Amino acid sequence: MGRIAQGTKALIEGGQDKVFHQTFQTLPGEQLRKAFACYLSTSSGPVIGTLYLSTARLAFCSDSPLCYSPHPGQQEWIYYK
């Protein structure tokens, strides 16, 4: 997902704060301080996503789901967190 699409998603869903609280189980009183567009370097290559800085944690979520194989012959799509 491109940066424009990410901004559109945040706008539609009510802002970065709302996206953060929907994506992660947050602690009572936890507040989002800042969200950054970034690439996370992994052994299989870079993953584009958003880095969230809150009053309690630093968290990352990919912009699009990634495919992985939990069992031979089985594939699942999940967001990289």
PDB file with SEQRES, HELIX, SHEET and CRYST1 records, atoms N, CA, C and O in Angstrom:
SEQRES   1 A   81  MET GLY ARG ILE ALA GLN GLY THR LYS ALA LEU ILE GLU          
SEQRES   2 A   81  GLY GLY GLN ASP LYS VAL PHE HIS GLN THR PHE GLN THR          
SEQRES   3 A   81  LEU PRO GLY GLU GLN LEU ARG LYS ALA PHE ALA CYS TYR          
SEQRES   4 A   81  LEU SER THR SER SER GLY PRO VAL ILE GLY THR LEU TYR          
SEQRES   5 A   81  LEU SER THR ALA ARG LEU ALA PHE CYS SER ASP SER PRO          
SEQRES   6 A   81  LEU CYS TYR SER PRO HIS PRO GLY GLN GLN GLU TRP ILE          
SEQRES   7 A   81  TYR TYR LYS                                                  
HELIX    1 AA1 ARG A    3  GLU A   13  1                                  11    
HELIX    2 AA2 GLN A   16  THR A   23  1                                   8    
SHEET    1 AA1 3 LEU A  32  THR A  42  0                                        
SHEET    2 AA1 3 GLY A  45  SER A  54 -1                                        
SHEET    3 AA1 3 LEU A  58  SER A  62 -1                                        
CRYST1    1.000    1.000    1.000  90.00  90.00  90.00 P 1           1          
ATOM      1  N   MET A   1       0.857  -1.158   0.000  1.00  0.00           N  
ATOM      2  CA  MET A   1       0.000   0.000   0.000  1.00  0.00           C  
ATOM      3  C   MET A   1       0.903   1.220   0.000  1.00  0.00           C  
ATOM      4  O   MET A   1       1.844   1.285   0.792  1.00  0.00           O  
ATOM      5  N   GLY A   2       0.646   2.170  -0.852  1.00  0.00           N  
ATOM      6  CA  GLY A   2       1.456   3.367  -0.915  1.00  0.00           C  
ATOM      7  C   GLY A   2       1.132   4.335   0.197  1.00  0.00           C  
ATOM      8  O   GLY A   2       0.167   4.152   0.939  1.00  0.00           O  
ATOM      9  N   ARG A   3       1.939   5.356   0.306  1.00  0.00           N  
ATOM     10  CA  ARG A   3       1.741   6.357   1.361  1.00  0.00           C  
ATOM     11  C   ARG A   3       0.393   7.059   1.215  1.00  0.00           C  
ATOM     12  O   ARG A   3      -0.258   7.349   2.219  1.00  0.00           O  
ATOM     13  N   ILE A   4      -0.037   7.337  -0.020  1.00  0.00           N  
ATOM     14  CA  ILE A   4      -1.335   7.990  -0.221  1.00  0.00           C  
ATOM     15  C   ILE A   4      -2.446   7.070   0.249  1.00  0.00           C  
ATOM     16  O   ILE A   4      -3.381   7.510   0.917  1.00  0.00           O  
ATOM     17  N   ALA A   5      -2.347   5.791  -0.097  1.00  0.00           N  
ATOM     18  CA  ALA A   5      -3.363   4.822   0.317  1.00  0.00           C  
ATOM     19  C   ALA A   5      -3.390   4.684   1.837  1.00  0.00           C  
ATOM     20  O   ALA A   5      -4.463   4.540   2.425  1.00  0.00           O  
ATOM     21  N   GLN A   6      -2.214   4.725   2.483  1.00  0.00           N  
ATOM     22  CA  GLN A   6      -2.169   4.622   3.937  1.00  0.00           C  
ATOM     23  C   GLN A   6      -2.853   5.831   4.574  1.00  0.00           C  
ATOM     24  O   GLN A   6      -3.612   5.688   5.533  1.00  0.00           O  
ATOM     25  N   GLY A   7      -2.584   7.015   4.039  1.00  0.00           N  
ATOM     26  CA  GLY A   7      -3.225   8.219   4.549  1.00  0.00           C  
ATOM     27  C   GLY A   7      -4.724   8.179   4.360  1.00  0.00           C  
ATOM     28  O   GLY A   7      -5.478   8.621   5.226  1.00  0.00           O  
ATOM     29  N   THR A   8      -5.160   7.648   3.221  1.00  0.00           N  
ATOM     30  CA  THR A   8      -6.587   7.513   2.949  1.00  0.00           C  
ATOM     31  C   THR A   8      -7.219   6.549   3.945  1.00  0.00           C  
ATOM     32  O   THR A   8      -8.303   6.818   4.462  1.00  0.00           O  
ATOM     33  N   LYS A   9      -6.554   5.429   4.220  1.00  0.00           N  
ATOM     34  CA  LYS A   9      -7.060   4.449   5.188  1.00  0.00           C  
ATOM     35  C   LYS A   9      -7.222   5.097   6.557  1.00  0.00           C  
ATOM     36  O   LYS A   9      -8.253   4.923   7.207  1.00  0.00           O  
ATOM     37  N   ALA A  10      -6.219   5.839   6.998  1.00  0.00           N  
ATOM     38  CA  ALA A  10      -6.278   6.499   8.302  1.00  0.00           C  
ATOM     39  C   ALA A  10      -7.414   7.514   8.338  1.00  0.00           C  
ATOM     40  O   ALA A  10      -8.111   7.629   9.346  1.00  0.00           O  
ATOM     41  N   LEU A  11      -7.603   8.244   7.253  1.00  0.00           N  
ATOM     42  CA  LEU A  11      -8.666   9.241   7.186  1.00  0.00           C  
ATOM     43  C   LEU A  11     -10.034   8.572   7.259  1.00  0.00           C  
ATOM     44  O   LEU A  11     -10.907   9.021   8.002  1.00  0.00           O  
ATOM     45  N   ILE A  12     -10.223   7.505   6.495  1.00  0.00           N  
ATOM     46  CA  ILE A  12     -11.503   6.793   6.463  1.00  0.00           C  
ATOM     47  C   ILE A  12     -11.821   6.165   7.824  1.00  0.00           C  
ATOM     48  O   ILE A  12     -12.968   6.195   8.269  1.00  0.00           O  
ATOM     49  N   GLU A  13     -10.812   5.603   8.476  1.00  0.00           N  
ATOM     50  CA  GLU A  13     -11.035   4.900   9.740  1.00  0.00           C  
ATOM     51  C   GLU A  13     -11.019   5.824  10.957  1.00  0.00           C  
ATOM     52  O   GLU A  13     -11.185   5.354  12.082  1.00  0.00           O  
ATOM     53  N   GLY A  14     -10.823   7.116  10.754  1.00  0.00           N  
ATOM     54  CA  GLY A  14     -10.906   8.052  11.863  1.00  0.00           C  
ATOM     55  C   GLY A  14      -9.583   8.541  12.408  1.00  0.00           C  
ATOM     56  O   GLY A  14      -9.540   9.078  13.514  1.00  0.00           O  
ATOM     57  N   GLY A  15      -8.505   8.374  11.668  1.00  0.00           N  
ATOM     58  CA  GLY A  15      -7.202   8.877  12.088  1.00  0.00           C  
ATOM     59  C   GLY A  15      -6.258   7.776  12.538  1.00  0.00           C  
ATOM     60  O   GLY A  15      -6.675   6.648  12.799  1.00  0.00           O  
ATOM     61  N   GLN A  16      -4.969   8.123  12.625  1.00  0.00           N  
ATOM     62  CA  GLN A  16      -3.934   7.163  13.005  1.00  0.00           C  
ATOM     63  C   GLN A  16      -4.178   6.597  14.404  1.00  0.00           C  
ATOM     64  O   GLN A  16      -3.899   5.425  14.659  1.00  0.00           O  
ATOM     65  N   ASP A  17      -4.696   7.422  15.306  1.00  0.00           N  
ATOM     66  CA  ASP A  17      -4.950   6.966  16.673  1.00  0.00           C  
ATOM     67  C   ASP A  17      -5.964   5.826  16.684  1.00  0.00           C  
ATOM     68  O   ASP A  17      -5.779   4.829  17.381  1.00  0.00           O  
ATOM     69  N   LYS A  18      -7.014   5.975  15.923  1.00  0.00           N  
ATOM     70  CA  LYS A  18      -8.044   4.934  15.856  1.00  0.00           C  
ATOM     71  C   LYS A  18      -7.498   3.662  15.201  1.00  0.00           C  
ATOM     72  O   LYS A  18      -7.790   2.558  15.659  1.00  0.00           O  
ATOM     73  N   VAL A  19      -6.709   3.811  14.137  1.00  0.00           N  
ATOM     74  CA  VAL A  19      -6.092   2.653  13.478  1.00  0.00           C  
ATOM     75  C   VAL A  19      -5.190   1.925  14.476  1.00  0.00           C  
ATOM     76  O   VAL A  19      -5.216   0.696  14.544  1.00  0.00           O  
ATOM     77  N   PHE A  20      -4.396   2.662  15.246  1.00  0.00           N  
ATOM     78  CA  PHE A  20      -3.506   2.070  16.249  1.00  0.00           C  
ATOM     79  C   PHE A  20      -4.292   1.261  17.277  1.00  0.00           C  
ATOM     80  O   PHE A  20      -3.930   0.122  17.575  1.00  0.00           O  
ATOM     81  N   HIS A  21      -5.354   1.834  17.817  1.00  0.00           N  
ATOM     82  CA  HIS A  21      -6.141   1.151  18.848  1.00  0.00           C  
ATOM     83  C   HIS A  21      -6.896  -0.057  18.292  1.00  0.00           C  
ATOM     84  O   HIS A  21      -7.141  -1.016  19.023  1.00  0.00           O  
ATOM     85  N   GLN A  22      -7.268  -0.025  17.006  1.00  0.00           N  
ATOM     86  CA  GLN A  22      -7.939  -1.173  16.391  1.00  0.00           C  
ATOM     87  C   GLN A  22      -6.947  -2.289  16.060  1.00  0.00           C  
ATOM     88  O   GLN A  22      -7.304  -3.466  16.090  1.00  0.00           O  
ATOM     89  N   THR A  23      -5.721  -1.928  15.750  1.00  0.00           N  
ATOM     90  CA  THR A  23      -4.713  -2.901  15.325  1.00  0.00           C  
ATOM     91  C   THR A  23      -4.073  -3.628  16.500  1.00  0.00           C  
ATOM     92  O   THR A  23      -3.778  -4.819  16.401  1.00  0.00           O  
ATOM     93  N   PHE A  24      -3.856  -2.931  17.607  1.00  0.00           N  
ATOM     94  CA  PHE A  24      -3.154  -3.496  18.760  1.00  0.00           C  
ATOM     95  C   PHE A  24      -4.041  -3.474  19.997  1.00  0.00           C  
ATOM     96  O   PHE A  24      -4.893  -2.598  20.149  1.00  0.00           O  
ATOM     97  N   GLN A  25      -3.831  -4.449  20.879  1.00  0.00           N  
ATOM     98  CA  GLN A  25      -4.512  -4.432  22.172  1.00  0.00           C  
ATOM     99  C   GLN A  25      -3.786  -3.399  23.025  1.00  0.00           C  
ATOM    100  O   GLN A  25      -2.638  -3.605  23.419  1.00  0.00           O  
ATOM    101  N   THR A  26      -4.449  -2.307  23.304  1.00  0.00           N  
ATOM    102  CA  THR A  26      -3.792  -1.223  24.028  1.00  0.00           C  
ATOM    103  C   THR A  26      -4.108  -1.291  25.516  1.00  0.00           C  
ATOM    104  O   THR A  26      -5.114  -1.864  25.934  1.00  0.00           O  
ATOM    105  N   LEU A  27      -3.235  -0.700  26.289  1.00  0.00           N  
ATOM    106  CA  LEU A  27      -3.406  -0.639  27.732  1.00  0.00           C  
ATOM    107  C   LEU A  27      -4.345   0.510  28.087  1.00  0.00           C  
ATOM    108  O   LEU A  27      -4.461   1.465  27.320  1.00  0.00           O  
ATOM    109  N   PRO A  28      -5.015   0.434  29.236  1.00  0.00           N  
ATOM    110  CA  PRO A  28      -5.864   1.553  29.649  1.00  0.00           C  
ATOM    111  C   PRO A  28      -5.037   2.837  29.747  1.00  0.00           C  
ATOM    112  O   PRO A  28      -3.978   2.855  30.374  1.00  0.00           O  
ATOM    113  N   GLY A  29      -5.519   3.882  29.135  1.00  0.00           N  
ATOM    114  CA  GLY A  29      -4.837   5.173  29.171  1.00  0.00           C  
ATOM    115  C   GLY A  29      -3.708   5.332  28.171  1.00  0.00           C  
ATOM    116  O   GLY A  29      -3.115   6.406  28.083  1.00  0.00           O  
ATOM    117  N   GLU A  30      -3.398   4.287  27.417  1.00  0.00           N  
ATOM    118  CA  GLU A  30      -2.315   4.371  26.428  1.00  0.00           C  
ATOM    119  C   GLU A  30      -2.713   5.315  25.295  1.00  0.00           C  
ATOM    120  O   GLU A  30      -3.810   5.209  24.747  1.00  0.00           O  
ATOM    121  N   GLN A  31      -1.831   6.222  24.955  1.00  0.00           N  
ATOM    122  CA  GLN A  31      -2.097   7.212  23.913  1.00  0.00           C  
ATOM    123  C   GLN A  31      -1.039   7.136  22.819  1.00  0.00           C  
ATOM    124  O   GLN A  31       0.148   6.969  23.099  1.00  0.00           O  
ATOM    125  N   LEU A  32      -1.480   7.259  21.584  1.00  0.00           N  
ATOM    126  CA  LEU A  32      -0.551   7.309  20.456  1.00  0.00           C  
ATOM    127  C   LEU A  32       0.100   8.684  20.426  1.00  0.00           C  
ATOM    128  O   LEU A  32      -0.587   9.705  20.463  1.00  0.00           O  
ATOM    129  N   ARG A  33       1.424   8.707  20.360  1.00  0.00           N  
ATOM    130  CA  ARG A  33       2.162   9.971  20.288  1.00  0.00           C  
ATOM    131  C   ARG A  33       2.474  10.355  18.843  1.00  0.00           C  
ATOM    132  O   ARG A  33       2.332  11.517  18.463  1.00  0.00           O  
ATOM    133  N   LYS A  34       2.902   9.375  18.035  1.00  0.00           N  
ATOM    134  CA  LYS A  34       3.314   9.670  16.666  1.00  0.00           C  
ATOM    135  C   LYS A  34       3.269   8.390  15.848  1.00  0.00           C  
ATOM    136  O   LYS A  34       3.470   7.297  16.377  1.00  0.00           O  
ATOM    137  N   ALA A  35       3.004   8.533  14.549  1.00  0.00           N  
ATOM    138  CA  ALA A  35       3.034   7.405  13.615  1.00  0.00           C  
ATOM    139  C   ALA A  35       3.962   7.777  12.468  1.00  0.00           C  
ATOM    140  O   ALA A  35       3.902   8.890  11.946  1.00  0.00           O  
ATOM    141  N   PHE A  36       4.823   6.837  12.078  1.00  0.00           N  
ATOM    142  CA  PHE A  36       5.810   7.075  11.032  1.00  0.00           C  
ATOM    143  C   PHE A  36       5.686   6.026   9.937  1.00  0.00           C  
ATOM    144  O   PHE A  36       5.544   4.839  10.231  1.00  0.00           O  
ATOM    145  N   ALA A  37       5.736   6.449   8.684  1.00  0.00           N  
ATOM    146  CA  ALA A  37       5.828   5.510   7.563  1.00  0.00           C  
ATOM    147  C   ALA A  37       7.262   5.000   7.531  1.00  0.00           C  
ATOM    148  O   ALA A  37       8.204   5.785   7.638  1.00  0.00           O  
ATOM    149  N   CYS A  38       7.432   3.686   7.384  1.00  0.00           N  
ATOM    150  CA  CYS A  38       8.790   3.143   7.380  1.00  0.00           C  
ATOM    151  C   CYS A  38       8.841   1.776   6.716  1.00  0.00           C  
ATOM    152  O   CYS A  38       7.814   1.175   6.400  1.00  0.00           O  
ATOM    153  N   TYR A  39      10.065   1.301   6.513  1.00  0.00           N  
ATOM    154  CA  TYR A  39      10.330  -0.059   6.058  1.00  0.00           C  
ATOM    155  C   TYR A  39      11.009  -0.787   7.203  1.00  0.00           C  
ATOM    156  O   TYR A  39      11.935  -0.257   7.818  1.00  0.00           O  
ATOM    157  N   LEU A  40      10.556  -1.997   7.491  1.00  0.00           N  
ATOM    158  CA  LEU A  40      11.198  -2.844   8.486  1.00  0.00           C  
ATOM    159  C   LEU A  40      12.052  -3.856   7.740  1.00  0.00           C  
ATOM    160  O   LEU A  40      11.557  -4.561   6.861  1.00  0.00           O  
ATOM    161  N   SER A  41      13.318  -3.931   8.082  1.00  0.00           N  
ATOM    162  CA  SER A  41      14.225  -4.858   7.415  1.00  0.00           C  
ATOM    163  C   SER A  41      14.077  -6.251   8.025  1.00  0.00           C  
ATOM    164  O   SER A  41      14.231  -6.425   9.233  1.00  0.00           O  
ATOM    165  N   THR A  42      13.775  -7.246   7.178  1.00  0.00           N  
ATOM    166  CA  THR A  42      13.644  -8.629   7.630  1.00  0.00           C  
ATOM    167  C   THR A  42      14.582  -9.511   6.814  1.00  0.00           C  
ATOM    168  O   THR A  42      15.154  -9.063   5.820  1.00  0.00           O  
ATOM    169  N   SER A  43      14.739 -10.753   7.228  1.00  0.00           N  
ATOM    170  CA  SER A  43      15.612 -11.677   6.502  1.00  0.00           C  
ATOM    171  C   SER A  43      15.086 -11.985   5.104  1.00  0.00           C  
ATOM    172  O   SER A  43      15.854 -12.388   4.230  1.00  0.00           O  
ATOM    173  N   SER A  44      13.788 -11.799   4.885  1.00  0.00           N  
ATOM    174  CA  SER A  44      13.215 -12.046   3.556  1.00  0.00           C  
ATOM    175  C   SER A  44      13.039 -10.764   2.747  1.00  0.00           C  
ATOM    176  O   SER A  44      12.466 -10.792   1.658  1.00  0.00           O  
ATOM    177  N   GLY A  45      13.527  -9.645   3.271  1.00  0.00           N  
ATOM    178  CA  GLY A  45      13.448  -8.379   2.548  1.00  0.00           C  
ATOM    179  C   GLY A  45      12.684  -7.327   3.328  1.00  0.00           C  
ATOM    180  O   GLY A  45      12.130  -7.620   4.388  1.00  0.00           O  
ATOM    181  N   PRO A  46      12.648  -6.092   2.810  1.00  0.00           N  
ATOM    182  CA  PRO A  46      11.973  -5.004   3.517  1.00  0.00           C  
ATOM    183  C   PRO A  46      10.452  -5.158   3.498  1.00  0.00           C  
ATOM    184  O   PRO A  46       9.874  -5.647   2.527  1.00  0.00           O  
ATOM    185  N   VAL A  47       9.818  -4.728   4.596  1.00  0.00           N  
ATOM    186  CA  VAL A  47       8.363  -4.750   4.722  1.00  0.00           C  
ATOM    187  C   VAL A  47       7.916  -3.319   4.981  1.00  0.00           C  
ATOM    188  O   VAL A  47       8.336  -2.704   5.961  1.00  0.00           O  
ATOM    189  N   ILE A  48       7.061  -2.783   4.102  1.00  0.00           N  
ATOM    190  CA  ILE A  48       6.569  -1.419   4.276  1.00  0.00           C  
ATOM    191  C   ILE A  48       5.412  -1.422   5.270  1.00  0.00           C  
ATOM    192  O   ILE A  48       4.559  -2.310   5.256  1.00  0.00           O  
ATOM    193  N   GLY A  49       5.405  -0.411   6.132  1.00  0.00           N  
ATOM    194  CA  GLY A  49       4.342  -0.337   7.120  1.00  0.00           C  
ATOM    195  C   GLY A  49       4.398   0.952   7.907  1.00  0.00           C  
ATOM    196  O   GLY A  49       4.969   1.949   7.464  1.00  0.00           O  
ATOM    197  N   THR A  50       3.796   0.913   9.081  1.00  0.00           N  
ATOM    198  CA  THR A  50       3.730   2.077   9.953  1.00  0.00           C  
ATOM    199  C   THR A  50       4.334   1.727  11.303  1.00  0.00           C  
ATOM    200  O   THR A  50       4.033   0.683  11.883  1.00  0.00           O  
ATOM    201  N   LEU A  51       5.186   2.609  11.791  1.00  0.00           N  
ATOM    202  CA  LEU A  51       5.788   2.476  13.110  1.00  0.00           C  
ATOM    203  C   LEU A  51       5.015   3.405  14.039  1.00  0.00           C  
ATOM    204  O   LEU A  51       4.925   4.607  13.790  1.00  0.00           O  
ATOM    205  N   TYR A  52       4.460   2.848  15.104  1.00  0.00           N  
ATOM    206  CA  TYR A  52       3.658   3.614  16.055  1.00  0.00           C  
ATOM    207  C   TYR A  52       4.443   3.809  17.345  1.00  0.00           C  
ATOM    208  O   TYR A  52       5.016   2.862  17.883  1.00  0.00           O  
ATOM    209  N   LEU A  53       4.463   5.039  17.834  1.00  0.00           N  
ATOM    210  CA  LEU A  53       5.088   5.369  19.110  1.00  0.00           C  
ATOM    211  C   LEU A  53       3.972   5.815  20.051  1.00  0.00           C  
ATOM    212  O   LEU A  53       3.302   6.817  19.801  1.00  0.00           O  
ATOM    213  N   SER A  54       3.781   5.067  21.129  1.00  0.00           N  
ATOM    214  CA  SER A  54       2.733   5.414  22.090  1.00  0.00           C  
ATOM    215  C   SER A  54       3.367   5.702  23.442  1.00  0.00           C  
ATOM    216  O   SER A  54       4.588   5.658  23.592  1.00  0.00           O  
ATOM    217  N   THR A  55       2.533   5.993  24.411  1.00  0.00           N  
ATOM    218  CA  THR A  55       3.028   6.249  25.760  1.00  0.00           C  
ATOM    219  C   THR A  55       3.531   4.980  26.434  1.00  0.00           C  
ATOM    220  O   THR A  55       4.189   5.057  27.472  1.00  0.00           O  
ATOM    221  N   ALA A  56       3.231   3.793  25.855  1.00  0.00           N  
ATOM    222  CA  ALA A  56       3.626   2.530  26.480  1.00  0.00           C  
ATOM    223  C   ALA A  56       4.491   1.631  25.603  1.00  0.00           C  
ATOM    224  O   ALA A  56       5.118   0.707  26.121  1.00  0.00           O  
ATOM    225  N   ARG A  57       4.548   1.868  24.289  1.00  0.00           N  
ATOM    226  CA  ARG A  57       5.267   0.926  23.420  1.00  0.00           C  
ATOM    227  C   ARG A  57       5.680   1.547  22.095  1.00  0.00           C  
ATOM    228  O   ARG A  57       5.264   2.644  21.720  1.00  0.00           O  
ATOM    229  N   LEU A  58       6.516   0.787  21.414  1.00  0.00           N  
ATOM    230  CA  LEU A  58       6.897   1.051  20.033  1.00  0.00           C  
ATOM    231  C   LEU A  58       6.384  -0.157  19.255  1.00  0.00           C  
ATOM    232  O   LEU A  58       6.765  -1.287  19.560  1.00  0.00           O  
ATOM    233  N   ALA A  59       5.524   0.060  18.252  1.00  0.00           N  
ATOM    234  CA  ALA A  59       4.897  -1.061  17.543  1.00  0.00           C  
ATOM    235  C   ALA A  59       4.939  -0.830  16.041  1.00  0.00           C  
ATOM    236  O   ALA A  59       4.961   0.309  15.575  1.00  0.00           O  
ATOM    237  N   PHE A  60       4.948  -1.926  15.288  1.00  0.00           N  
ATOM    238  CA  PHE A  60       4.975  -1.878  13.826  1.00  0.00           C  
ATOM    239  C   PHE A  60       3.856  -2.751  13.287  1.00  0.00           C  
ATOM    240  O   PHE A  60       3.557  -3.805  13.848  1.00  0.00           O  
ATOM    241  N   CYS A  61       3.235  -2.307  12.190  1.00  0.00           N  
ATOM    242  CA  CYS A  61       2.271  -3.130  11.470  1.00  0.00           C  
ATOM    243  C   CYS A  61       2.459  -2.886   9.978  1.00  0.00           C  
ATOM    244  O   CYS A  61       2.518  -1.743   9.525  1.00  0.00           O  
ATOM    245  N   SER A  62       2.553  -3.982   9.219  1.00  0.00           N  
ATOM    246  CA  SER A  62       2.728  -3.855   7.770  1.00  0.00           C  
ATOM    247  C   SER A  62       1.481  -3.249   7.138  1.00  0.00           C  
ATOM    248  O   SER A  62       0.379  -3.372   7.673  1.00  0.00           O  
ATOM    249  N   ASP A  63       1.664  -2.596   5.998  1.00  0.00           N  
ATOM    250  CA  ASP A  63       0.542  -1.977   5.296  1.00  0.00           C  
ATOM    251  C   ASP A  63      -0.348  -3.004   4.610  1.00  0.00           C  
ATOM    252  O   ASP A  63      -1.543  -2.769   4.430  1.00  0.00           O  
ATOM    253  N   SER A  64       0.218  -4.126   4.232  1.00  0.00           N  
ATOM    254  CA  SER A  64      -0.571  -5.168   3.569  1.00  0.00           C  
ATOM    255  C   SER A  64      -0.205  -6.526   4.167  1.00  0.00           C  
ATOM    256  O   SER A  64       0.893  -6.695   4.698  1.00  0.00           O  
ATOM    257  N   PRO A  65      -1.116  -7.489   4.085  1.00  0.00           N  
ATOM    258  CA  PRO A  65      -0.824  -8.803   4.660  1.00  0.00           C  
ATOM    259  C   PRO A  65       0.256  -9.540   3.880  1.00  0.00           C  
ATOM    260  O   PRO A  65       0.414  -9.347   2.675  1.00  0.00           O  
ATOM    261  N   LEU A  66       0.995 -10.385   4.588  1.00  0.00           N  
ATOM    262  CA  LEU A  66       2.057 -11.192   3.997  1.00  0.00           C  
ATOM    263  C   LEU A  66       1.652 -12.658   4.072  1.00  0.00           C  
ATOM    264  O   LEU A  66       0.994 -13.081   5.022  1.00  0.00           O  
ATOM    265  N   CYS A  67       2.045 -13.421   3.075  1.00  0.00           N  
ATOM    266  CA  CYS A  67       1.719 -14.842   3.015  1.00  0.00           C  
ATOM    267  C   CYS A  67       2.786 -15.654   3.749  1.00  0.00           C  
ATOM    268  O   CYS A  67       3.983 -15.412   3.589  1.00  0.00           O  
ATOM    269  N   TYR A  68       2.344 -16.609   4.547  1.00  0.00           N  
ATOM    270  CA  TYR A  68       3.283 -17.537   5.179  1.00  0.00           C  
ATOM    271  C   TYR A  68       2.652 -18.921   5.249  1.00  0.00           C  
ATOM    272  O   TYR A  68       1.440 -19.067   5.089  1.00  0.00           O  
ATOM    273  N   SER A  69       3.471 -19.926   5.488  1.00  0.00           N  
ATOM    274  CA  SER A  69       3.014 -21.318   5.526  1.00  0.00           C  
ATOM    275  C   SER A  69       3.167 -21.883   6.935  1.00  0.00           C  
ATOM    276  O   SER A  69       4.266 -22.293   7.310  1.00  0.00           O  
ATOM    277  N   PRO A  70       2.085 -21.914   7.730  1.00  0.00           N  
ATOM    278  CA  PRO A  70       2.181 -22.471   9.083  1.00  0.00           C  
ATOM    279  C   PRO A  70       2.392 -23.985   9.070  1.00  0.00           C  
ATOM    280  O   PRO A  70       3.004 -24.538   9.984  1.00  0.00           O  
ATOM    281  N   HIS A  71       1.882 -24.652   8.033  1.00  0.00           N  
ATOM    282  CA  HIS A  71       2.029 -26.101   7.863  1.00  0.00           C  
ATOM    283  C   HIS A  71       2.285 -26.371   6.389  1.00  0.00           C  
ATOM    284  O   HIS A  71       1.850 -25.591   5.542  1.00  0.00           O  
ATOM    285  N   PRO A  72       2.976 -27.450   6.061  1.00  0.00           N  
ATOM    286  CA  PRO A  72       3.221 -27.771   4.645  1.00  0.00           C  
ATOM    287  C   PRO A  72       1.911 -27.839   3.847  1.00  0.00           C  
ATOM    288  O   PRO A  72       0.958 -28.505   4.253  1.00  0.00           O  
ATOM    289  N   GLY A  73       1.883 -27.150   2.723  1.00  0.00           N  
ATOM    290  CA  GLY A  73       0.708 -27.134   1.863  1.00  0.00           C  
ATOM    291  C   GLY A  73      -0.386 -26.181   2.302  1.00  0.00           C  
ATOM    292  O   GLY A  73      -1.434 -26.111   1.660  1.00  0.00           O  
ATOM    293  N   GLN A  74      -0.166 -25.445   3.383  1.00  0.00           N  
ATOM    294  CA  GLN A  74      -1.169 -24.506   3.887  1.00  0.00           C  
ATOM    295  C   GLN A  74      -0.588 -23.097   3.850  1.00  0.00           C  
ATOM    296  O   GLN A  74       0.557 -22.884   4.247  1.00  0.00           O  
ATOM    297  N   GLN A  75      -1.378 -22.134   3.375  1.00  0.00           N  
ATOM    298  CA  GLN A  75      -0.934 -20.741   3.330  1.00  0.00           C  
ATOM    299  C   GLN A  75      -1.931 -19.863   4.072  1.00  0.00           C  
ATOM    300  O   GLN A  75      -3.140 -20.085   4.010  1.00  0.00           O  
ATOM    301  N   GLU A  76      -1.414 -18.872   4.766  1.00  0.00           N  
ATOM    302  CA  GLU A  76      -2.245 -17.890   5.454  1.00  0.00           C  
ATOM    303  C   GLU A  76      -1.700 -16.502   5.160  1.00  0.00           C  
ATOM    304  O   GLU A  76      -0.503 -16.327   4.929  1.00  0.00           O  
ATOM    305  N   TRP A  77      -2.586 -15.525   5.173  1.00  0.00           N  
ATOM    306  CA  TRP A  77      -2.213 -14.129   4.970  1.00  0.00           C  
ATOM    307  C   TRP A  77      -2.435 -13.390   6.281  1.00  0.00           C  
ATOM    308  O   TRP A  77      -3.546 -13.372   6.812  1.00  0.00           O  
ATOM    309  N   ILE A  78      -1.367 -12.775   6.805  1.00  0.00           N  
ATOM    310  CA  ILE A  78      -1.462 -12.024   8.052  1.00  0.00           C  
ATOM    311  C   ILE A  78      -0.666 -10.726   7.928  1.00  0.00           C  
ATOM    312  O   ILE A  78       0.238 -10.608   7.101  1.00  0.00           O  
ATOM    313  N   TYR A  79      -1.023  -9.761   8.767  1.00  0.00           N  
ATOM    314  CA  TYR A  79      -0.250  -8.526   8.841  1.00  0.00           C  
ATOM    315  C   TYR A  79       0.972  -8.771   9.716  1.00  0.00           C  
ATOM    316  O   TYR A  79       0.876  -9.431  10.751  1.00  0.00           O  
ATOM    317  N   TYR A  80       2.110  -8.244   9.306  1.00  0.00           N  
ATOM    318  CA  TYR A  80       3.354  -8.386  10.054  1.00  0.00           C  
ATOM    319  C   TYR A  80       3.326  -7.388  11.196  1.00  0.00           C  
ATOM    320  O   TYR A  80       3.303  -6.180  10.964  1.00  0.00           O  
ATOM    321  N   LYS A  81       3.326  -7.882  12.435  1.00  0.00           N  
ATOM    322  CA  LYS A  81       3.297  -7.003  13.608  1.00  0.00           C  
ATOM    323  C   LYS A  81       4.487  -7.291  14.475  1.00  0.00           C  
ATOM    324  O   LYS A  81       4.657  -6.661  15.519  1.00  0.00           O  
TER     325      LYS A  81                                                      
END                                                                             
